[in-house]
Amino acid sequence: MTARLYDLSSTWMFPNSQREVWDVIADPNMAWPDWWPGCTLAKPLEREPNTGTSAGELLLATTATLNFKASLGYTLSVSYHPTFVDSPREVVFDAGGDLAGNGRVVLSAADNGQTQMDIEWRVRPTNRWMTLLSPVASPAFTYAHAALMKRGETGLREYLARQPNKK
C-alpha cells in the first residue's frame, strides 16, 4: 500500500524583521526546541565535515532529527536536511524519518511591515500504522498537523518578542 501524500501549507505572520525571523528559523544549530512547544531533538545534529563556516554553508551541511508531539498523543520523528538556502528568504529541505518528502519555507515582507512566513510540506508517512490509517484518519492527521503548526507559530512569536533586538 502506497502511503497517502500530504500536501500541507501554513502561513505565519510576525511583527519582526525578515532577518530576525530568519536568524531563528535558519539557525544551523537547530534550536527549534527552544521555541516550539512539543519539539525536542531526537538525536545530536549530524554535520558534514569541512563544509565552510558561514551560516548558510553550515545549514546546508546539517541534518537535524526532531521529535514532534502531536495533539492526538503520538510523536513523529522527522529529519530535516536543507538542500537550498537563499538567506534571508528561502530554505528548501528534504524530510525523512516518520515523514518522507520535502518542504520549503519562504519569508517575505508583508504590506503592513510584518514578515510573512509561508511553509509548504509534501510528505508521506513512512510508519506502517499511519499508512494503514491514512484512508480514514487523514482528516485527523491534517488537524494534528495544523495544531502542531499553530503551537510552532505561537512559540516563535513569543520567542521573538523576548529577543533584545526586537524592533
WOWORA-V173150 format. One record per pair of residues at least 24 apart in sequence whose C-alpha atoms are under 6 Angstrom apart, sorted by the first residue. I is the first residue (numbers start at 1). GAP is how many residues later the second one is. Records with the same first field share a line. If there is no record, write none. Layout:
I->GAP + GAP
This chain:
3->121 + 128
4->120
5->118 + 119
6->116 + 117
7->114 + 115
8->112 + 113
9->110 + 111
10->108 + 109
11->106 + 107
12->104 + 105
13->102 + 103
14->100 + 101
15->99
18->97
19->69
22->66
28->30 + 31
35->120 + 121 + 124
36->116 + 119
38->30 + 31
39->28 + 29
40->26 + 27
41->25
42->24 + 25
70->74
71->73
98->27 + 28 + 29
99->24 + 25 + 26 + 27
100->24
